[in-house]
Amino acid sequence: MTDLAMKFKEKIHFQEKVTFKNLDEVLRKATNVFPFENTSIMARSTAPITKELIEETCLNNGFGGVCYHLNPLLFYVLKDEGLDVKLVRGNVYDHSNQTWSKTGDTHVFIILTHKNKPFLVDTGFGNNLPLKAVPLDGEEVKSANGFFRITYNNDEYILNMKKNGVHDWKTGYKFSLANIVQSEDELTTIQDTIIHSESSPFNKGYLFTSIREYETVTLTENSYTLNVGGNITKKKVTTAEFLQLAKDQFGITLKDK
């Protein structure tokens, strides 16, 4: 076992060898520990995305990150534990503009193959995490975070979600299995796009979100949202309250602007 895999398992308090059978538990524990947060984007940090940087950021310094931090972190662990995994790129659906994101294929996630059957694994999609491996054959899965399925259309797979308290299916992102991340340089290119693109939703303001055992917590500079089984409570926050909540809820200390 590599130091990274050992640190990851210690961080999420998981002592067993990671297998397909216990992957659900690993995903639940990981999202408790590693929040989806964009502090590095807001800081305009352009340090190359490497295995060493991800280890330093997430395991040594107590931060979370976005998809190109969190999913590569899990990818390295799963690969080290002997699972058949690869990183793939996809295009997120922009619901505000009812179209696919102009940032292109900038979402990074994992495709895991188990007994010759491919599954989607994602621990870096904000509060839309399946918390389970989702088969690509269209089978619907249910987790504490809602229902998830993969549809296939025009040679592309599409992740569909039906969150707790919502009745209709919602589009997440589309992808092709041929769009494999070949190097860490690709992750750095994705990072540059997300930091600098006008179409990026993550360079406009701070965002923190974490899925806990029975609730989802989301924090922006203006609001704090708590979702408990589909019952949503949202309140406005002041700058001082935002800074305190970032520290108390996510363990991240920010300086006042």
C-alpha positions in Angstrom: 0.0 0.0 0.0 1.3 3.4 -0.9 1.6 6.3 1.6 -1.2 8.1 -0.2 -3.6 5.1 0.1 -2.6 4.6 3.7 -3.2 8.3 4.6 -6.5 8.3 2.8 -7.8 5.2 4.7 -6.6 6.7 8.0 -8.3 10.0 7.2 -11.7 8.4 6.5 -11.2 5.8 9.4 -11.4 2.8 7.1 -9.1 -0.1 7.9 -10.1 -2.8 5.4 -8.8 -3.4 1.9 -11.0 -1.4 -0.5 -13.0 -3.7 -2.7 -16.0 -3.3 -5.0 -18.1 -4.8 -2.2 -17.3 -2.2 0.4 -16.9 0.8 -2.1 -20.2 2.3 -1.0 -18.9 2.7 2.5 -15.7 4.2 1.3 -17.7 6.8 -0.8 -19.9 7.7 2.1 -16.9 8.1 4.5 -14.9 10.1 1.9 -17.6 12.7 1.3 -17.8 13.2 5.1 -14.1 14.0 5.2 -13.3 15.7 1.9 -15.7 18.6 1.1 -16.3 19.9 -2.4 -14.8 23.4 -2.2 -13.2 25.9 -4.5 -10.8 27.8 -2.4 -7.9 27.0 -4.7 -9.9 28.3 -7.7 -10.8 31.5 -5.8 -7.1 31.9 -4.9 -6.3 31.5 -8.6 -3.8 28.8 -7.7 -2.3 27.5 -10.9 0.1 25.0 -9.4 0.2 21.9 -11.7 -2.2 19.1 -10.6 0.0 16.2 -9.6 -0.4 13.2 -7.3 1.9 15.0 -4.9 -0.1 18.2 -4.9 -3.3 16.3 -4.3 -1.8 14.4 -1.4 -0.4 17.6 0.1 -3.7 19.5 -0.3 -6.3 16.9 0.7 -4.4 14.6 3.1 -1.8 16.8 4.7 -3.4 20.2 4.7 -7.0 19.3 5.4 -8.6 20.8 2.3 -11.1 19.1 -0.1 -11.3 20.4 -3.6 -13.2 20.1 -6.9 -13.5 17.1 -9.3 -9.9 17.3 -10.5 -8.7 17.0 -6.9 -11.2 14.6 -5.4 -11.7 12.0 -8.1 -7.9 11.6 -8.9 -7.4 11.2 -5.1 -9.9 8.3 -5.0 -8.5 7.0 -8.3 -5.0 6.6 -6.9 -6.4 4.8 -3.9 -8.6 2.4 -5.9 -5.8 1.7 -8.3 -3.4 1.0 -5.5 -6.0 -1.4 -3.9 -6.0 -3.4 -7.1 -9.3 -2.2 -8.7 -9.6 -1.6 -12.5 -10.1 2.1 -12.8 -9.5 5.0 -15.2 -10.2 8.7 -15.1 -12.6 10.0 -17.7 -13.7 13.5 -18.8 -17.3 14.7 -19.2 -19.3 17.8 -20.0 -21.7 19.1 -17.2 -25.2 20.3 -18.1 -25.7 24.0 -17.4 -29.2 24.2 -16.1 -29.2 28.0 -15.8 -28.7 28.3 -19.6 -30.4 25.0 -20.5 -27.3 23.8 -22.5 -24.1 21.9 -22.1 -21.3 23.9 -20.3 -19.2 26.1 -22.6 -16.2 25.0 -20.5 -16.3 21.7 -22.4 -15.2 18.4 -21.0 -13.9 19.7 -17.7 -15.6 17.3 -15.3 -13.3 14.5 -14.1 -14.7 11.2 -12.7 -13.9 7.5 -12.5 -15.0 4.6 -14.6 -14.5 1.3 -12.6 -14.7 -2.1 -14.3 -15.9 -5.0 -12.2 -16.4 -8.5 -13.6 -16.3 -6.9 -17.1 -19.1 -4.5 -16.2 -18.4 -0.7 -16.2 -19.6 1.5 -13.4 -19.4 5.3 -12.9 -17.9 6.4 -9.6 -17.9 10.1 -8.7 -16.9 11.8 -5.4 -16.3 15.3 -6.9 -19.7 16.4 -8.2 -20.8 18.9 -5.5 -23.9 17.8 -3.6 -24.9 15.5 -6.5 -22.8 12.5 -5.5 -24.4 9.1 -6.2 -22.5 7.6 -3.1 -22.6 4.3 -5.0 -21.1 2.9 -8.2 -23.6 3.5 -10.9 -23.7 0.8 -13.7 -23.6 2.1 -17.3 -26.3 -0.4 -18.4 -29.1 1.8 -17.3 -29.8 0.1 -13.9 -31.2 2.6 -11.4 -29.4 2.8 -8.0 -30.7 4.4 -4.8 -28.5 5.9 -2.1 -29.0 8.3 0.8 -28.6 11.1 -1.7 -31.3 10.1 -4.1 -31.7 8.0 -7.3 -29.1 7.8 -10.1 -28.9 6.1 -13.5 -27.0 6.2 -16.7 -28.7 6.6 -20.1 -27.2 6.2 -23.5 -27.9 8.4 -26.5 -26.1 9.3 -29.7 -23.0 7.4 -28.7 -22.8 9.2 -25.3 -23.6 8.3 -21.8 -25.5 10.7 -19.6 -25.7 10.7 -15.8 -29.3 11.3 -14.6 -30.2 12.2 -11.0 -33.4 12.4 -9.0 -32.5 13.9 -5.7 -34.4 13.5 -2.4 -37.5 15.6 -2.4 -37.5 16.0 -6.2 -39.8 14.1 -8.5 -38.2 14.6 -11.9 -35.0 13.3 -13.3 -32.3 15.9 -13.8 -29.3 15.8 -16.2 -25.9 15.7 -14.6 -23.2 15.4 -17.3 -22.5 13.5 -20.6 -19.4 11.5 -21.5 -17.7 9.0 -23.8 -15.7 6.1 -22.6 -13.0 7.1 -25.2 -12.4 10.4 -23.4 -9.8 9.0 -20.9 -7.5 11.3 -19.0 -4.1 10.4 -20.3 -1.9 12.5 -18.0 -1.8 14.9 -15.1 -1.1 17.6 -17.6 -4.7 17.2 -18.8 -5.9 17.9 -15.2 -3.8 21.0 -15.1 -5.3 22.2 -18.4 -8.8 21.6 -16.9 -7.9 23.6 -13.8 -6.7 26.5 -16.0 -10.0 26.5 -17.8 -12.1 26.4 -14.6 -10.0 29.2 -13.1 -10.1 31.6 -16.1 -13.1 30.8 -18.2 -16.0 33.3 -18.1 -18.3 30.2 -18.4 -16.9 28.6 -15.3 -19.4 28.5 -12.4 -16.6 28.1 -9.8 -14.6 31.3 -10.2 -17.3 33.7 -9.2 -17.6 33.1 -5.5 -16.8 30.6 -2.7 -18.7 27.3 -2.6 -18.5 24.6 0.0 -20.7 21.5 0.2 -20.5 18.2 2.0 -22.8 15.2 2.3 -22.9 13.9 5.8 -24.7 10.9 7.2 -28.2 12.3 7.2 -27.8 15.8 5.7 -26.2 17.9 3.0 -24.6 21.2 3.9 -24.0 23.9 1.3 -22.3 27.2 2.0 -21.8 30.2 -0.2 -20.7 33.8 0.6 -24.4 34.7 0.9 -26.2 31.6 2.1 -26.2 28.5 4.2 -28.4 25.6 3.1 -29.2 22.4 5.0 -30.9 19.5 3.3 -32.1 16.8 5.6 -33.8 14.0 3.6 -35.3 16.5 1.1 -36.4 19.0 3.8 -34.4 22.1 2.8 -33.7 25.1 5.1 -31.8 28.1 3.6 -30.8 31.3 5.3 -28.8 34.3 4.4 -25.4 34.9 6.0 -23.2 37.9 6.6 -19.5 37.9 5.7 -18.6 37.2 9.3 -21.1 34.3 9.5 -19.8 32.9 6.2 -16.2 32.9 7.5 -17.1 31.3 10.8 -19.2 28.6 9.1 -16.4 27.8 6.7 -14.2 27.2 9.7 -16.7 25.4 11.8 -18.4 23.3 9.2 -15.6 22.6 6.8 -12.4 23.2 8.8 -11.2 25.9 6.4 -10.0 29.2 7.6 -10.4 32.1 5.1 -9.2 35.7 5.4 -11.8 38.5 5.3 -11.6 40.3 2.0 
